[in-house]
Amino acid sequence: MPTNLPVPLLLRHSLLFIPLLLAASVRTSGQPTAAEGPSTVLKDALVAACSQNSTDFVRALTVRNAEAFSRMTPPARETFLKRFVLLDKPGKPRTQNEASGIVVVFCETPDVTTQMEIDKPELRDNLAYLPLTVKDSSDTAGLRAHHVTMGMVREAGQWKILSLGLLFLDLPSLEIEWDRAEIKTNEESAIASLKALVEAIETYRKTYTRLPESLKVLGPAAKNMPKSDGAGLVEEGLAGGRKDGYSYRYVIVGANTSGAPAKYEVAAIPSEYGRSGLRSFFCDSTGQFHMGDHKGAVGSELDPKLDEADSPASDPQH
């Protein structure tokens, strides 16, 4: 259980630090109904983020941010929602309304429960400010609690999230940064997955004295399926040829699959070039790994070899 939660909702590597300037002449407006109020909208957004419900979460975003959110890849959206409630995995949300008017959202996971308390909003025309306290629910005294003011704006009659403290929630401006971060993670995963496939193919060859007919037979076996048709050497997603924004292609080099002389090639290709990855990775028939930017096409043995820092720890010998 964490001892010191980071500043809530800050998304330090993702948000632009822009002061929120207000006109001096804004007037205080009347309190909207509870069903339409900013507290309810923020509560629903926190509940959606806790349960990783992108469809519900996007309702709390301005039109501009909602459009940008929809363009994010699924993994990027998942990461954004996790950071929004300071948790590493989806949680089970629950809410309660205090007699004092404070709305409390709990996000419970097996490791920790985050408690988010939304205080009464301060309303100024089409703007609203909501004090938000975030803490570990076990911290009853609030010694490690963090406080931030959420900015909301009324857009087409509906309250939407505008800022996190003094930080504008400006997703379109952040798309490039998010994509770059995700691409780096996906490319590292692709190298590791390529190595895992090659090791699984070699294990299959030693066990059954032939190469697998496809990546699918390396995955988990279905009920009553022969072991050779479901060797259980890699996870189901990788056996299906897709993982973490990359697609995988396996080709047997030569006319037959039996015996030690048979060779093969394995390739990793970005599923969505420029969003999920840039470089294509390739393991040639000699066991050498290569990388190159092919605009989303398959790489080849003519590509530069992977540097030691980028390549798997050891190359297989076919």
JONOR-V282945 format. One record per backbone hydrogen bond with DSSP energy under -1.0 kcal/mol. CO is the residue of the C=O (numbers start at 0). NH is the residue of the N-H. If there is no record, write none. Layout:
CO&NH  CO&NH
This chain:
6&9  10&13  10&14  15&17  22&25  26&124  32&35  32&36  36&40  37&41  38&42  39&43  40&44  41&45  42&46  43&47  44&48  45&49  46&50  47&52  49&90  52&56  53&57  56&59  57&60  59&160  61&65  62&66  63&67  64&68  65&69  72&76  73&77  74&78  75&79  76&80  77&81  78&82  79&83  81&86  91&107  93&105  95&103  97&100  101&97  102&117  103&95  104&115  105&93  106&113  107&91  111&108  112&136  113&106  114&134  115&104  116&132  117&102  121&128  123&126  125&153  126&123  127&151  128&121  129&149  130&118  131&147  132&116  133&145  134&114  135&138  137&139  138&141  145&133  147&131  148&164  149&129  150&161  150&162  151&127  152&159  154&157  157&154  159&152  161&168  162&150  163&166  166&163  167&169  170&173  173&177  174&178  175&179  176&180  177&181  178&182  179&183  180&184  181&185  182&186  183&187  184&188  185&189  186&190  187&191  188&192  189&193  190&194  191&195  192&196  193&197  194&198  195&199  196&200  197&201  198&202  199&203  200&204  201&205  202&206  203&207  204&208  208&258  214&217  215&218  216&230  217&232  217&233  218&231  221&224  225&228  226&229  234&238  235&239  236&241  237&240  240&247  242&245  244&270  245&242  246&268  248&266  250&264  252&262  256&210  258&261  262&252  264&250  265&282  266&248  267&280  268&246  271&274  271&275  276&273  279&291  280&267  281&289  282&265  283&286  287&283  288&305  289&281  291&279  293&296  299&302  303&290  306&310
